[in-house]
Amino acid sequence: MLFFYVLLNIFQLYFTDLEAHKFYLSTTEIEYKKEIKTFQIMTQLFIDDLELLLQQQEKSLRLFPDSNAKHSDSLLIINLKKEFQLIINGEPQEIYYLGKEYKNDIVVCYLELYLDEIPSTIEIKNSMFFDLFDSQQNIIHYRNKTSRKSFLLHSKSPTLVIKLTK
């Protein structure tokens, strides 16, 4: 985990002054908390990419600083619900948006999924920005009490399935 944050900070420092980045990447941390039946989710998106996505629905929208924080949050929630899903038994689950914060060129979104009961598997879909950028890749870091795994999603493979321990 520490390595990931060090790498992200180096990455942010190196690319902060560039006008536009030449690669398209997002990272999402998903932590499964079996004892409280939740998935705690933190997704990190480049501000300029997110702004471009949201401007497809509202041309004048600006992020960091938000031109209208309530409105940008509502558009962000709509896009997250469409493009980022946790699916159980073929049904997308209700993921709760807790908020966002800006860190350098990144917007960090905090989400949570509450489970009534623990399923044996969960499907994760993250197709964020696939319609905008052909080379978009979305990294998923999944962890629970005993393990950590990472996955790379792209337009030809936007989903993954994880087995959960009951």
N, C-alpha and C positions, 0 to 999 in steps of 0.2 A: 504494500500500500504506500509506504514511504517513497519507494522508487517511482511509483506512478506520479505522485505529487511533485517530486523533484523534477522529473522529466517534463511535466506539464508547466512548471514554473520556468524552466529553461526555454521551453518552446514559446511560452508567452513573452518572455523577455526578448528573445531573438526576433520574433515576428511582430511585436507591438508597433514598430514604426513603419511597417510596410502598408502601402495603400490598399492592396488586395492580396489575399493569399492565393497560392496556385494549387492548393490541394483542398479537399473538402472532407472534413472529418468531424464527427461528434463522438463524445464518450458518455456512457451511462453507467453509473454504479447502481447495482441492485443488491440490497442486502435483505435476505430472508430471515425474519425473526420468528422462528417456530413457536417459541413460548408465548408470544403475544399475537400470533397469527397475522403477521403483516409483512408486506414488502415495502421497504423504505428505499426510495428511488431519488437519485440525483443525476440529472442530465445536463451536460455542458455543450452549449451551442455557440458558434461564432456569432457575435452580434450582427455583423453585416449580412451574413447568410439569413439569419432569422428576420432581420428587417426587410430584406428582399422578398422573402416568403410572405410576410404579413402585408407588404405593399401591393401584393397581387389582389388583396381584398380592399385595401385603403391606401391609395397612392401617397397621401400626405403624411402617413404615419412615420414617426421617428422614434428610435430607441436610444437610450443613454445620451442625453436625458429623454425620458419618455415625453412625447408630445401630448399624450393623454394616457396615463398609466392604467386607468380602469379599462379603457377601450383596448389598449394593447394587450392587457392580461386576458380579456375576453376572447380576442382573436387567437392569442397564444394557446389558450385552453382548447378552443375548437380544433386547432391544428394538432395539438398533442393527442387529443382523443382520437383523431382520425389516423394519425401516423404512428403513434406509439401505443401499443396495446398489450395487455397481459390477458391471455385467453385460456379459459378452463372449460373443458368439454365442448369446445367449439364456440363458446360464448365470450365475447369481450367483456371484461370486468370493469366496474366503475372505479376509476383511478381518481383520487382526490388531489387537486392542485393546492399545494400549501403556500406557494409563493416563489419569488425569483429574486436574484441579486446579481449585480454586475461586478465582474472581476476582470480588470483590464479589457481585453477584446472579447470576453466570454460572458454569456448570460448563463447563470446556473439556475435551473428549475428544480424545485423540490416537490415530489409527489409521494403518495402513499396509497397502497391497496390493502384493505382490510378483508380478511377471509372469514367466512362462517365456519368452514371446516377446511382441513388441509387436504388438497388434492394429491394424487400420486405424481402428476406431471403438470407443468405449466408451459404454455407456448408464449414466447415473447416475439412480438413484431415491432421492428423499428424501421420504418421506411421514410423517416424524416429527411427531407431535401432530395429524395430520389427523383422527383419530378423536375427539380431545378438543375441538378448537376449530374452528368453522366458518371463522373468518377467519385461520387459521394460514397463514403464508407462510414459505418456506425459501429463503434466498438462497444461491446457490452461486457462489463466486469460484474460477475455474479459471485456472491459469497454468502455463506451461511456460517453457522457456528464452527464447522469442522473443515470447510474447504473453500477454495477460491478458484474460479475458472474465468477465462476470457474468451470472447467470441468476436468474430469480424463479420458484420452483415453488409451486404451491398445489394444493388438492384436485382441481381439474379438470385440472391439468397437473402430475403428480408426477414426471415423468421428462424427461430431455433426452439428446441424443446429441451426442458430441463426436468430431470426426475427429482422429486422432493422426498425427503425422508419423513415418515410420519411419526 
